[in-house]
Amino acid sequence: MALYMTGSDPAAMKSPSTTTTHIDPCFRGGRLSKLDVGQLLPEMEQENIVHGMLAGISALHSAGVVHLDIKKDNLLLIRDTGLVKWCDLGEARELPELEDEDSHGRSVFDTDEFEGGMPYVLSRRAPEIRNGLVSTLSDVWAVGTIAAELFTPWNLLLGLDETEQLKLIEALPKALESLHQAGEIEPLKIELLEALLCSDPEARSSAQAALSMPYFEAKREREAAATTPQRKVLKARRTPKGTPKLGPAPLPA
């Protein structure tokens, strides 16, 4: 997972003036927004994309920055390598100091600080933002909305306006349960979505914690197998006792 921005120093991410978008001229693939709602990718690609999104956001949060503009337009895919890259950190903000942290230690700040109104597009906006609070967990919610679109062809969180969006958020737990009971989505995916899309930010998973969830176990096993040295075991060829050895007859003396 990579964060596309000018400069490679993590400290540079704390300055909005240095987080301008940089598009790699060698990029081969496309933005995730090219995928229509309902267009499902193969299982392994879904897993790689969701893992990559969380890994990138986790790295960003570790650097003391919240993205604030997570959407499919800002997610680049390199299909031949499976690499996922976030781009456009123009709305990113440095997290406040420790005294402004909530009970989970995830910094929060008021939406009054935003001149252009509330951050994130409507379909990616976490419930607590409507109450004036933004934190790293708001990024996690936004990633969860994209994961929901990757996992299911159904329109779970794409309201046409603020009123419809709130109704969809309120109905989300029942919608996920219905999909689970109908066998439309795997239990491990449901578990991940419930962790990312918990309406209560106090109970919502962090990006780092989500990476350790069972849904990614198969990916962890594949990566571990790929890094384990392959040792060739040579078995000695043995002839069972009493079995005549085949071969040319011995030459006469």
C-alpha positions as CSV (number, residue, x, y, z in Angstrom):
1,M,0.0,0.0,0.0
2,A,1.3,3.4,-0.8
3,L,0.2,7.0,-0.2
4,Y,0.7,9.2,-3.3
5,M,2.1,12.5,-2.4
6,T,5.2,14.7,-3.0
7,G,8.1,13.7,-0.8
8,S,8.8,10.5,1.2
9,D,9.4,11.9,4.6
10,P,6.5,10.9,7.0
11,A,6.8,14.2,8.7
12,A,5.9,15.9,5.5
13,M,2.4,14.4,5.7
14,K,1.7,16.7,8.6
15,S,1.8,19.8,6.4
16,P,-1.2,20.2,4.0
17,S,0.9,22.3,1.7
18,T,3.1,19.3,0.9
19,T,0.4,16.7,0.4
20,T,-0.3,17.5,-3.2
21,T,-1.3,14.7,-5.6
22,H,1.4,13.1,-7.7
23,I,0.3,10.7,-10.4
24,D,3.0,8.2,-11.4
25,P,3.4,8.3,-15.2
26,C,4.1,4.6,-15.2
27,F,0.8,3.8,-13.5
28,R,-1.1,1.0,-15.2
29,G,-4.6,0.3,-14.0
30,G,-7.2,2.8,-13.0
31,R,-9.2,4.4,-10.2
32,L,-11.6,2.3,-8.3
33,S,-14.4,4.6,-9.3
34,K,-14.3,3.0,-12.7
35,L,-16.0,0.0,-11.2
36,D,-19.8,0.4,-11.2
37,V,-21.9,-0.3,-8.1
38,G,-22.8,-4.0,-8.4
39,Q,-19.8,-4.9,-10.4
40,L,-18.1,-7.5,-8.2
41,L,-14.4,-8.3,-8.5
42,P,-12.8,-11.7,-7.9
43,E,-12.5,-12.6,-4.2
44,M,-8.7,-12.2,-4.0
45,E,-8.9,-8.8,-5.6
46,Q,-11.6,-7.7,-3.1
47,E,-9.4,-8.9,-0.3
48,N,-6.3,-7.1,-1.6
49,I,-8.1,-3.8,-2.1
50,V,-9.7,-3.7,1.3
51,H,-6.5,-4.7,3.0
52,G,-4.6,-2.1,1.0
53,M,-7.0,0.6,1.9
54,L,-6.8,-0.2,5.6
55,A,-3.0,-0.5,5.5
56,G,-2.6,2.9,3.9
57,I,-4.9,4.6,6.2
58,S,-3.3,3.0,9.2
59,A,0.1,4.3,8.1
60,L,-1.4,7.8,7.6
61,H,-2.9,7.8,11.1
62,S,0.4,6.6,12.6
63,A,2.0,9.7,11.0
64,G,-0.6,11.9,12.8
65,V,-2.7,12.7,9.8
66,V,-6.4,12.1,8.9
67,H,-7.2,11.8,5.2
68,L,-10.8,13.4,5.2
69,D,-11.5,12.7,1.5
70,I,-11.7,9.0,1.2
71,K,-13.6,7.9,-1.9
72,K,-13.2,5.6,-4.9
73,D,-12.0,8.5,-7.0
74,N,-8.9,8.7,-4.7
75,L,-8.0,5.1,-4.8
76,L,-5.7,3.8,-7.6
77,L,-5.4,0.2,-8.6
78,I,-2.5,-1.5,-10.3
79,R,-4.2,-4.6,-11.6
80,D,-1.1,-6.5,-12.7
81,T,0.5,-6.3,-9.3
82,G,-2.5,-6.0,-7.0
83,L,-1.0,-2.8,-5.5
84,V,-3.4,-0.2,-4.1
85,K,-2.5,3.4,-3.8
86,W,-4.3,6.3,-2.1
87,C,-4.0,9.6,-3.9
88,D,-5.1,13.3,-3.3
89,L,-4.3,14.3,0.2
90,G,-5.4,17.9,-0.4
91,E,-8.0,17.7,2.3
92,A,-5.8,15.9,4.8
93,R,-5.3,17.5,8.3
94,E,-2.8,17.0,11.0
95,L,-4.4,15.6,14.1
96,P,-4.8,17.8,17.2
97,E,-2.6,17.5,20.3
98,L,-3.1,14.8,22.9
99,E,-5.4,16.9,25.1
100,D,-8.0,16.8,22.4
101,E,-8.0,13.0,22.2
102,D,-11.1,10.9,23.0
103,S,-11.3,7.9,25.3
104,H,-9.8,5.7,22.7
105,G,-6.8,8.0,22.1
106,R,-7.9,8.9,18.6
107,S,-7.7,12.6,18.2
108,V,-10.9,14.5,17.3
109,F,-11.7,18.0,16.2
110,D,-14.8,20.0,15.3
111,T,-16.2,20.4,11.8
112,D,-16.4,24.1,12.5
113,E,-12.8,24.2,11.5
114,F,-13.7,23.4,7.9
115,E,-14.3,26.4,5.8
116,G,-16.1,24.5,3.0
117,G,-18.5,22.7,5.3
118,M,-18.4,19.0,6.5
119,P,-15.6,16.8,5.1
120,Y,-16.1,13.7,2.9
121,V,-18.7,13.3,0.2
122,L,-22.2,12.4,1.5
123,S,-21.9,8.6,0.9
124,R,-18.6,8.4,2.9
125,R,-19.6,10.6,5.8
126,A,-19.5,8.9,9.2
127,P,-22.5,9.5,11.5
128,E,-20.5,11.4,14.2
129,I,-19.5,14.1,11.6
130,R,-23.1,15.3,11.6
131,N,-22.6,15.9,15.3
132,G,-19.6,18.0,14.6
133,L,-16.8,15.6,15.4
134,V,-14.1,14.2,13.1
135,S,-11.4,11.7,13.9
136,T,-9.3,8.9,12.5
137,L,-12.3,6.7,12.9
138,S,-14.2,8.8,10.4
139,D,-11.6,7.6,7.8
140,V,-12.3,4.0,8.9
141,W,-16.0,4.5,8.3
142,A,-15.3,5.8,4.8
143,V,-13.2,2.8,4.0
144,G,-16.0,0.6,5.3
145,T,-18.5,2.1,2.9
146,I,-16.1,1.3,0.0
147,A,-15.6,-2.3,1.3
148,A,-19.4,-2.7,1.4
149,E,-19.6,-1.8,-2.2
150,L,-16.9,-4.3,-3.1
151,F,-18.5,-7.1,-1.1
152,T,-22.1,-6.9,-2.3
153,P,-24.0,-5.7,-5.3
154,W,-26.6,-4.1,-3.1
155,N,-26.9,-0.4,-2.5
156,L,-26.3,-0.2,1.3
157,L,-25.0,3.3,1.9
158,L,-25.5,5.4,-1.3
159,G,-28.3,7.8,-0.3
160,L,-29.5,10.4,-2.8
161,D,-29.7,13.1,-0.1
162,E,-29.0,13.6,3.6
163,T,-32.3,12.3,4.7
164,E,-32.1,9.1,2.7
165,Q,-28.4,8.6,3.8
166,L,-29.4,8.7,7.5
167,K,-32.1,6.2,6.9
168,L,-29.7,3.8,5.2
169,I,-27.2,4.2,8.1
170,E,-29.9,3.4,10.6
171,A,-31.0,0.3,8.6
172,L,-27.5,-1.0,8.0
173,P,-27.3,-3.5,10.9
174,K,-30.5,-5.2,9.7
175,A,-29.4,-5.0,6.1
176,L,-26.2,-6.8,6.9
177,E,-28.0,-9.5,9.0
178,S,-30.4,-10.1,6.1
179,L,-27.6,-10.5,3.6
180,H,-25.9,-12.9,6.1
181,Q,-29.1,-15.0,6.5
182,A,-29.7,-15.1,2.8
183,G,-26.1,-16.3,2.2
184,E,-25.4,-13.3,0.0
185,I,-22.2,-12.4,1.8
186,E,-19.7,-14.5,3.8
187,P,-19.7,-14.3,7.6
188,L,-16.1,-13.0,7.8
189,K,-17.0,-10.1,5.5
190,I,-20.0,-9.3,7.7
191,E,-17.8,-9.3,10.7
192,L,-15.4,-6.9,9.1
193,L,-18.1,-4.6,7.9
194,E,-19.7,-4.5,11.3
195,A,-16.4,-3.5,12.8
196,L,-15.7,-0.7,10.2
197,L,-19.3,0.6,10.0
198,C,-20.2,0.7,13.6
199,S,-22.3,3.9,14.1
200,D,-20.8,4.5,17.5
201,P,-17.2,5.7,16.9
202,E,-16.3,4.6,20.5
203,A,-16.9,0.9,19.4
204,R,-15.6,1.2,15.8
205,S,-12.4,-0.6,15.0
206,S,-9.2,1.3,14.2
207,A,-7.6,0.6,10.8
208,Q,-4.7,-1.2,12.4
209,A,-7.0,-3.5,14.5
210,A,-9.1,-4.3,11.4
211,L,-6.0,-5.6,9.6
212,S,-5.8,-8.4,12.2
213,M,-9.4,-9.6,11.8
214,P,-10.1,-13.2,10.6
215,Y,-11.2,-12.0,7.1
216,F,-7.5,-11.4,6.2
217,E,-6.2,-14.7,7.6
218,A,-6.0,-16.3,4.2
219,K,-3.9,-13.4,3.0
220,R,-1.6,-13.6,6.0
221,E,-1.1,-17.3,5.3
222,R,-0.3,-16.7,1.6
223,E,2.2,-14.0,2.5
224,A,3.8,-16.2,5.1
225,A,4.1,-19.1,2.7
226,A,5.7,-16.8,0.1
227,T,8.4,-15.7,2.5
228,T,9.2,-19.1,3.9
229,P,12.3,-20.6,2.3
230,Q,11.5,-23.6,0.3
231,R,13.6,-26.6,1.4
232,K,14.0,-29.5,-0.8
233,V,13.9,-32.9,0.9
234,L,15.8,-35.5,-0.9
235,K,14.7,-39.0,-0.1
236,A,17.2,-41.8,-0.4
237,R,16.2,-44.5,-2.9
238,R,16.0,-47.8,-1.0
239,T,15.6,-51.3,-2.3
240,P,13.4,-53.4,-0.1
241,K,15.2,-56.3,1.5
242,G,15.1,-59.5,-0.5
243,T,14.1,-57.7,-3.7
244,P,16.4,-58.4,-6.6
245,K,18.2,-55.4,-8.1
246,L,17.3,-54.9,-11.7
247,G,20.0,-54.1,-14.1
248,P,22.5,-55.6,-16.6
249,A,23.9,-59.0,-15.8
250,P,27.5,-58.9,-14.5
251,L,30.2,-59.5,-17.0
252,P,32.0,-62.9,-16.8
253,A,35.5,-62.9,-15.2
